């Protein structure tokens, strides 16, 4: 499960001066490959125990996994499915009436110092999760570790471990949403409480595990030491970080010569280049400074320029959804946003087909709920392919008037019938209250800002006044913490990252069940949304292994609008140099496989 995106600006002047184009080696091996990061986004958190408040999407998919491999790898031949060839363990087995799952690790994986990856490395990750679950990006109440009653990591069988749950859960859910999250971390190097402390078994007590986490997290936020800190030299993935610029955010990876897993790197070096804007990236792409870049949506007409020169142009579509975040705890906007009819009116005024066609020129496609329309999977029911809220100004106005609002087209509506009855404005909305709020919108993409202006104008036609506050993605994200009414951090009302690269992707929880975003008190539920039926449907997906359970949740979610759905975008329109081989197909989980790449002359 990818959390809502963040970004940090870098100095493009310094960056471009340091760009290195791919240098092909002999016989398709060796050389350097350059990859363009999303505009305004750089790595900010290195630890594979992913802390939600400080990590971003590049960390999750295009930074940390090169160095530390998850227990189970998802993504195979351009699909979201389990990939056992790339995984560190074989298929799990079940016993004890389905409550106990046993996992056997693949013996071939070792750390970069030659020590084997064992169940003790899994235990360290799980022990930290038990005491710091609230810090973990993927935590949802009731799921891992809440549902674990016991764990076994036998020293006599170092490549095997067992987890016993509080009841028998769906095997599909256990694999795709529980075991999928585990990342073995090097206990023999990281089980410390300070840089000077010896390695021990501190994690075997709650207090010790907290101290280990505090040390790890502190180190993970010190970007200046990413390429030098001995802690981050202990890796089991195919790559090691050799350089990291705290000025620009540029990263350089070299092969981990001790890597024993599948797919050893063929190229000599892999560089990730950040840019402050899509136009800066586009200029670098045209000048040949980037081997694997992207076309900004506003420049999609330039695809023929690259294809005529042998480049591959390919939409990289990620498996997730997009929407405008709503803050139900905001003292002013919260009472308005808690009213389903207001959310329905606002959704009915988002003309997704028109926005996708006229603003994004077909690069975007409507979001109708939490299960994406593309790439299509068996989870997408026929009901989820129908828009429950097609564009209709008359419907929006009717909803507002029938609930006690004096509608002022192109002005601001006011509450004429206060109260919580079925024909009144709703709880917490006083007589004369205005239907107005603010929306924080990310800068950096002209089509996205055109989309925001289009929606704002449409809302205004029904008297819903939404003031746009343009901010950088990082500034918006800084305020998106789970909060309660009255907290200083609850000042935002609506937040919209909105542009390509900022959708919510199902990883590392791969079932398209949006509990982590919309379950009460879940880690990514930054707006404080709470609905008892939603929680019950989320809980059902844990135990019911059927498609129907996930579809029931998704259909209810699509109707209830915990966020406002807006067009989704391909993660990027990738432009790949003709000399770069092995980059296709692109992974809908947003993983990159530079170890599979090679350069030709």
C-alpha atoms as one frame of an Amber mdcrd trajectory, in Angstrom:
protein
   0.000   0.000   0.000   1.574   3.161  -1.104   0.864   6.143   1.051  -0.079
   9.544  -0.291   2.851  11.004  -2.229   5.280  13.629  -1.052   8.050  15.493
  -2.775  11.070  17.616  -2.003  12.464  20.134  -4.483  16.035  19.867  -5.717
  18.362  22.254  -7.495  18.008  21.572 -11.187  21.018  23.711 -12.065  23.298
  21.547  -9.954  21.513  18.406 -11.083  21.773  18.899 -14.826  25.438  19.757
 -14.527  25.968  16.363 -12.938  23.916  14.260 -15.391  25.736  11.402 -17.045
  24.329   9.783 -20.130  24.476   6.034 -20.492  27.878   4.748 -21.446  27.553
   1.386 -23.192  30.018  -1.321 -22.366  31.137  -4.191 -24.572  28.807  -7.055
 -25.516  25.779  -5.348 -23.962  27.207  -5.311 -20.434  28.686  -2.615 -18.209
  28.061   1.089 -18.589  25.899   3.571 -16.690  22.129   3.955 -16.984  20.348
   7.147 -15.901  16.747   7.147 -14.701  14.601  10.277 -14.174  12.709  10.477
 -10.885   9.258  12.110 -10.804   9.463  15.896 -10.845  10.041  17.337  -7.391
  10.510  13.961  -5.700  13.687  12.560  -4.159  14.484   9.752  -1.701  13.898
  10.867   1.874  13.917   7.647   3.939  16.188   4.643   3.488  15.095   2.071
   6.070  13.033  -0.901   4.802  10.893  -0.649   7.937   8.817   2.026   6.281
   7.740   4.876   8.526   4.626   6.533   7.112   5.168  10.105   8.331   8.496
  10.586   6.567   8.751   8.184   3.618   7.624   8.736   0.045   6.830   6.748
  -3.074  10.341   6.828  -4.479  11.578   5.351  -1.183   9.036   2.550  -1.428
   9.572   1.462  -5.023  12.653   3.040  -6.548  15.176   3.232  -3.742  14.941
   0.862  -0.786  13.990  -2.386  -2.654  17.237  -2.289  -4.637  19.079  -2.915
  -1.367  16.647  -4.900   0.804  14.352  -7.523  -0.651  10.872  -8.204   0.737
  10.053 -11.717   1.875   7.681 -12.112  -1.066   8.072 -10.332  -4.365   4.996
  -9.177  -6.256   5.137  -8.283  -9.924   5.688 -10.685 -12.807   5.605 -10.019
 -16.547   3.765  -6.725 -16.158   1.133  -8.069 -13.740   0.620  -7.528 -10.002
   0.813 -11.239  -9.143   3.124 -13.102  -6.777   6.558 -13.889  -8.223   8.071
 -16.854  -6.399  11.202 -16.832  -8.570  12.088 -13.412  -7.159  10.853 -14.166
  -3.625  12.975 -15.037  -0.609  10.583 -17.805   0.453   8.448 -20.496  -1.090
   4.660 -20.807  -0.892   3.446 -20.726   2.725   1.807 -23.781   4.267  -1.037
 -23.875   6.783  -1.902 -25.992   9.820  -3.807 -25.764  13.109  -7.119 -25.373
  11.327  -5.695 -22.684   9.080  -4.586 -20.435  11.948  -0.848 -21.217  11.700
   1.201 -20.336   8.641   4.715 -21.710   8.142   7.229 -20.091   5.811  10.456
 -21.634   4.551  13.192 -19.249   3.417  15.250 -19.842   0.314  18.768 -20.799
   1.369  20.412 -18.931  -1.496  20.001 -15.411  -0.092  22.877 -13.887   1.886
  23.815 -10.507   3.245  26.579  -8.504   1.599  29.040  -9.682   4.269  28.309
 -13.314   3.385  26.096 -14.165   6.373  22.868 -16.015   5.418  19.423 -14.451
   5.572  17.623 -16.409   8.310  14.457 -16.404  10.351  16.240 -14.191  12.897
  16.208 -11.372  10.325  12.460 -11.836   9.913  12.023 -11.885  13.680  13.770
  -8.532  14.089  11.375  -6.876  11.623   8.315  -8.418  13.292   9.495  -7.577
  16.820   9.867  -3.932  15.828   6.452  -4.004  14.189   4.862  -5.297  17.389
   6.046  -2.315  19.439   6.004   0.403  16.764   3.022  -0.557  14.626   1.706
   3.001  14.708   4.866   4.168  12.957   4.615   1.613  10.179   3.152   2.856
   6.907   1.019  -0.222   6.237  -0.580  -0.680   9.653  -4.355  -1.094   9.895
  -6.100  -1.922  13.182  -6.876  -5.632  13.355  -4.271  -6.665  10.803  -0.621
  -7.580  11.332   0.582  -7.525  14.127  -2.745  -7.246  16.001  -3.939 -10.595
  14.671  -0.813 -12.536  15.735  -1.075 -14.657  18.903   2.357 -16.286  18.723
   5.462 -16.601  16.561   8.133 -19.278  16.349  11.671 -18.778  15.026  13.475
 -22.028  15.879  17.252 -21.770  16.071  17.401 -25.424  15.033  15.650 -24.557
  11.758  17.052 -21.120  10.872  15.339 -21.030   7.487  11.842 -21.592   8.794
   9.376 -19.654  10.937   5.713 -19.903  11.899   3.047 -17.348  12.760  -0.169
 -18.261  14.549  -3.097 -15.923  14.068  -6.068 -15.372  16.337  -8.322 -17.116
  13.802  -8.213 -18.675  10.373  -7.870 -15.992   7.743  -8.155 -16.086   3.992
  -4.971 -17.625   2.578  -5.059 -15.085  -0.223  -5.225 -12.213   2.246  -2.466
 -13.642   4.455  -0.100 -13.902   1.493  -1.044 -10.725  -0.383  -1.599  -8.391
   2.581   0.246  -9.804   5.609   3.321 -11.808   4.616   3.784  -9.423   1.691
   4.750  -6.659   4.100   7.627  -8.452   5.813  11.151  -7.381   4.892  13.972
  -9.370   6.517  16.528  -6.956   8.000  20.077  -7.870   9.109  19.774  -8.704
  12.794  23.508  -9.340  13.070  24.189  -5.725  12.040  21.123  -3.688  13.038
  20.096  -5.048  16.437  21.694  -2.074  18.203  20.516   0.839  20.291  23.175
   3.345  19.239  25.994   3.697  16.742  28.527   2.717  19.403  26.576  -0.085
  21.068  27.411  -3.722  20.350  24.979  -5.840  18.387  22.782  -7.853  20.719
  19.335  -9.388  21.044  17.685  -6.221  22.252  14.627  -6.744  20.063  13.516
  -9.772  22.078  12.022  -7.425  24.722   9.523  -4.672  24.049  11.757  -1.990
  25.533  14.730  -3.243  23.564  12.791  -3.367  20.297  11.681   0.218  20.851
  15.271   1.289  21.418  16.410  -0.479  18.243  13.645   1.205  16.275  14.520
   4.615  17.724  18.121   4.174  16.627  17.225   2.844  13.165  14.680   5.558
  12.523  17.076   8.269  13.638  19.729   6.984  11.263  17.226   6.653   8.394
  16.381  10.343   8.518  20.009  11.490   8.216  20.310  11.734   4.454  23.865
  13.055   4.559  25.076   9.640   5.761  23.086   7.424   3.390  26.083   6.376
   1.305  28.568   6.192   4.201  26.688   4.828   7.214  27.857   1.229   7.923
  24.274   0.370   8.860  23.137   0.736   5.252  26.031  -1.290   3.863  24.454
  -4.541   5.075  22.168  -5.374   2.131  20.776  -8.516   0.521  19.519  -6.929
  -2.707  21.323  -6.647  -6.057  22.471  -3.052  -5.488  24.436  -0.946  -3.014
  24.169   2.811  -2.663  27.539   4.344  -3.548  26.631   8.057  -3.610  23.781
  10.282  -2.486  23.573  14.052  -2.885  21.824  15.904  -0.082  21.799  18.970
  -2.336  20.017  17.472  -5.338  18.822  14.068  -4.125  20.664  12.264  -6.923
  21.471   8.617  -6.102  24.096   6.300  -7.534  23.920   2.525  -7.187  26.562
  -0.059  -7.992  26.172  -3.856  -8.054  26.298  -5.726  -4.767  29.089  -8.128
  -5.654  27.993 -10.493  -2.880  24.413 -10.716  -4.147  23.250 -14.337  -4.360
  19.638 -13.886  -5.468  18.130 -14.079  -8.958  19.092 -11.548 -11.609  22.621
 -10.278 -11.034  23.236  -6.762 -12.434  24.695  -6.460 -15.933  25.353  -2.721
 -15.931  28.173  -1.148 -13.922  26.236   1.753 -12.460  22.678   2.988 -12.089
  21.906   6.664 -11.431  18.606   8.193 -10.344  18.249  11.846 -11.309  15.727
  14.219  -9.699  14.270  17.316 -11.355  12.398  20.309  -9.995   9.923  20.355
 -12.869   8.662  18.218 -15.737   9.994  20.778 -18.221  13.516  20.403 -16.810
  13.259  16.620 -17.134  11.903  16.908 -20.677  14.804  19.115 -21.725  17.288
  16.643 -20.266  15.501  13.783 -22.020  15.630  15.511 -25.415  19.304  16.313
 -24.975  20.146  12.649 -24.295  21.067  13.082 -20.621  18.457  10.523 -19.506
  18.230   6.894 -20.641  14.893   6.145 -18.966  12.694   9.205 -18.579   9.174
  10.353 -19.188   7.066  12.675 -21.277   5.169  15.299 -19.285   1.454  14.998
 -20.144   1.487  18.468 -21.670   4.220  17.284 -24.056   2.610  13.964 -25.016
   2.423  15.155 -28.639   6.206  14.893 -28.702   6.075  11.092 -28.567   6.703
  10.871 -32.319   9.936  12.841 -31.917  11.305  10.030 -29.760   9.802   7.040
 -31.552  11.270   8.291 -34.826  14.672   8.116 -33.143  14.222   4.560 -31.935
  13.044   5.305 -28.394  10.321   3.175 -26.812   7.359   5.221 -25.548   5.188
   3.257 -23.143   2.502   4.169 -20.587   3.535   2.991 -17.128   0.214   2.343
 -15.415   0.246   1.648 -11.691  -2.371  -0.367  -9.821  -4.137   2.093  -7.570
  -6.630   4.934  -7.315  -6.667   8.710  -7.177  -8.728  11.201  -5.237  -8.979
  14.402  -3.243  -8.306  13.868   0.469 -10.912  15.234   2.869 -10.292  16.290
   6.456 -13.274  15.208   8.533 -11.629  16.586  11.672 -11.309  20.167  10.432
 -13.371  22.344  12.820 -14.936  24.378  10.007 -14.988  22.086   6.978 -15.374
  18.800   8.879 -19.100  19.105   9.622 -19.713  19.861   5.926 -17.574  17.006
   4.619 -19.169  14.512   7.007 -22.441  14.924   5.127 -22.648  12.249   2.448
 -25.037  14.336   0.373 -22.483  17.175   0.175 -19.793  14.748  -0.953 -22.242
  13.320  -3.488 -23.030  16.787  -4.805 -19.341  17.613  -5.144 -18.594  14.284
  -6.841 -21.465  14.866  -9.278 -19.730  18.080 -10.331 -16.421  16.433 -11.235
 -16.703  15.775 -14.956 -14.089  13.042 -15.139 -14.580  12.000 -18.798 -14.328
  15.622 -19.929 -11.269  16.310 -17.782  -9.570  13.138 -19.023 -10.264  13.975
 -22.664  -9.850  17.740 -22.880  -7.214  18.472 -20.246  -5.162  15.267 -20.202
  -5.708  14.390 -23.888  -6.493  10.772 -23.073  -3.529  10.376 -20.731  -5.904
  10.129 -17.733  -8.943   7.945 -17.148 -11.844   8.180 -14.674 -11.594   6.820
 -11.140 -14.911   5.268 -10.126 -13.859   3.699  -6.839 -10.923   2.086  -5.072
 -10.354  -0.629  -7.696  -8.662   0.819 -10.777 -10.236   0.674 -14.201  -6.840
  -0.130 -15.673  -5.015  -2.454 -15.646  -8.158  -4.583 -15.473  -8.237  -7.516
 -13.062 -10.811 -10.010 -11.847 -11.451  -7.745  -8.834 -13.190  -5.187 -11.070
 -16.888  -6.104 -11.029 -19.381  -4.861 -13.615 -20.864  -2.537 -10.983 -17.450
  -0.980 -10.380 -17.169  -0.150 -14.069 -20.241   2.096 -13.846 -19.984   5.668
 -12.585 -22.302   6.035  -9.555 -21.997   9.818  -9.787 -22.013  10.944 -13.423
 -21.670  14.656 -14.002 -24.951  16.459 -13.292 -25.359  20.046 -12.122 -29.100
  19.572 -11.639 -28.547  16.539  -9.385 -26.015  18.401  -7.259 -28.311  21.401
  -6.832 -31.239  19.134  -6.001 -29.243  17.367  -3.287 -28.279  20.646  -1.649
 -31.757  22.193  -1.784 -33.415  19.059  -0.440 -31.094  19.219   2.560 -31.889
  22.781   3.526 -29.389  24.891   1.587 -30.148  28.159  -0.106 -28.336  27.567
  -3.376 -26.600  30.586  -4.904 -25.186  29.608  -8.319 -21.742  31.166  -8.831
 -21.948  32.484  -5.285 -21.829  30.740  -1.903 -24.667  28.612  -0.533 -25.927
  29.143   3.018 -27.725  26.789   5.391 -31.394  27.745   5.636 -32.636  24.705
   7.597 -30.150  23.747  10.341 -30.500  20.447  12.144 -29.751  16.765  11.709
 -33.043  15.688  10.136 -33.274  14.158   6.649 -34.219  17.504   5.074 -31.840
  19.630   7.134 -28.220  20.689   6.647 -26.744  18.175   9.086 -25.170  17.891
  12.510 -22.754  20.665  13.403 -23.916  23.035  10.634 -25.437  26.236  11.990
 -28.076  28.463  10.428 -26.459  30.763   7.920 -23.310  28.615   7.683 -21.615
  28.950   4.332 -20.781  26.048   2.057 -17.157  26.993   1.611 -13.750  25.460
   2.246 -10.195  25.437   0.953  -8.314  22.966  -1.222  -4.549  22.630  -1.118
  -3.375  21.789  -4.638   0.116  20.707  -5.620   2.152  22.899  -7.914   4.345
  21.651 -10.750   1.896  20.430 -13.412  -0.065  22.827 -15.616  -2.652  20.196
 -16.714  -3.282  19.282 -13.093  -3.834  22.896 -12.093  -6.194  23.241 -15.063
  -8.078  20.229 -13.692  -8.295  21.796 -10.222  -9.606  25.036 -11.711 -12.159
  23.099 -13.776 -13.504  21.315 -10.680 -13.550  24.537  -8.652 -15.527  26.320
 -11.368 -17.970  23.424 -11.560 -18.515  23.401  -7.787 -19.020  27.145  -7.885
 -21.862  26.711 -10.381 -23.816  25.037  -7.559 -22.739  27.571  -4.938 -20.003
  25.400  -3.388 -17.104  27.757  -2.822 -13.662  26.126  -2.765 -10.620  28.391
  -2.550  -7.451  26.980  -4.127  -4.230  27.174  -2.140  -1.275  26.185  -4.302
   1.568  24.537  -2.400   4.404  22.152  -3.135   3.685  18.477  -2.646   6.070
  18.365   0.311   4.305  21.296   1.995   0.927  19.603   1.562   2.182  16.267
   2.794   3.746  17.826   5.884   0.261  18.440   7.310  -1.245  15.054   6.433
  -1.055  13.283   9.746  -3.850  11.345  11.432  -5.353  13.884  13.803  -8.327
  14.746  15.954 -10.486  17.829  16.109  -8.678  20.851  17.443  -5.148  19.758
  16.590  -2.998  22.391  14.927  -2.293  19.989  12.066  -5.971  19.797  11.174
  -6.103  23.176   9.438  -6.312  21.659   5.942  -9.759  20.874   4.562  -9.124
  19.293   1.157  -5.746  18.148  -0.167  -4.973  17.228  -3.733  -1.623  15.886
  -4.950  -3.488  14.978  -8.094  -0.751  14.859 -10.672   0.878  11.764 -12.217
   2.950   9.828  -9.713   0.751  10.693  -6.744  -1.966   8.053  -6.891  -2.366
   5.503  -4.089  -0.996   2.136  -5.175  -1.743  -1.268  -3.638   1.685  -2.141
  -2.343   2.997  -3.732  -0.175  -0.599  -4.785   0.525  -1.555  -6.109  -2.876
  -5.216  -6.963  -2.537  -7.301  -4.000  -3.745  -9.070  -3.670  -0.408  -8.630
  -0.035   0.746  -8.675  -0.646   4.489  -5.357   1.106   5.150  -6.788   4.349
   3.754 -10.383   4.259   4.945 -10.530   2.008   8.009 -11.083   3.852  11.284
  -7.677   4.835  12.750  -5.757   3.200   9.901  -2.275   4.501   9.166  -3.110
   6.227   5.895  -6.492   7.540   7.015  -5.110  11.050   7.313  -8.507  12.763
   7.284 -10.068  10.824  10.155 -12.790   9.118   8.092 -14.862   6.617  10.092
 -17.767   4.425   9.043 -18.899   1.337  10.939 -20.122  -0.536   7.864 -16.894
   0.236   6.021 -14.928  -1.186   8.955 -17.096  -4.323   8.947 -16.600  -4.851
   5.207 -12.856  -4.344   5.615 -12.826  -6.944   8.387 -14.716  -9.410   6.160
 -11.994  -9.226   3.483  -9.555 -10.597   6.062 -11.410 -13.874   6.528 -13.392
 -14.328   3.327 -11.133 -15.358   0.458 -13.694 -14.634  -2.233 -13.624 -11.949
  -4.892 -17.107 -10.989  -3.782 -15.921  -9.824  -0.355 -13.443  -7.398  -1.922
 -15.984  -6.248  -4.495 -18.600  -5.629  -1.781 -16.131  -3.391   0.047 -15.091
  -1.596  -3.124 -18.687  -0.963  -4.235 -19.632   0.443  -0.837 -16.511   2.597
  -0.823 -17.299   3.905  -4.316 -20.747   4.958  -3.097 -19.683   6.439   0.249
 -16.934   8.717  -1.094 -14.440   8.756   1.800 -12.442  10.830  -0.695 -13.627
  12.528  -3.871 -12.661  10.460  -6.893 -10.801  12.290  -9.637  -9.118  11.065
 -12.825  -6.225   8.647 -12.417  -3.156   8.891 -14.549  -0.573   6.506 -15.793
   2.365   6.820 -13.424   4.255   8.220 -16.370   4.609   8.093 -20.145   7.981
   6.373 -20.172  10.555   7.195 -22.818  13.303   4.558 -23.007  16.546   4.924
 -24.924  17.039   2.549 -27.884  20.294   1.384 -26.328  18.622   0.328 -23.056
  17.416  -3.273 -23.122  15.271  -5.153 -20.582  13.148  -2.261 -19.271   9.831
  -3.617 -20.580   7.237  -4.656 -19.559   6.845  -2.064 -16.814   5.670  -3.216
 -13.408   2.213  -2.000 -12.234   3.549  -2.230  -8.669   6.061   0.485  -9.697
   9.123  -1.643  -9.069  12.155  -1.203 -11.281  14.502  -4.039 -12.257  17.802
  -2.372 -13.211  19.553  -5.673 -12.555  17.832  -6.929 -15.722  18.980  -4.028
 -17.857  21.813  -3.953 -20.338  23.212  -1.406 -22.776  23.919  -2.015 -26.418
  26.130   0.008 -28.725
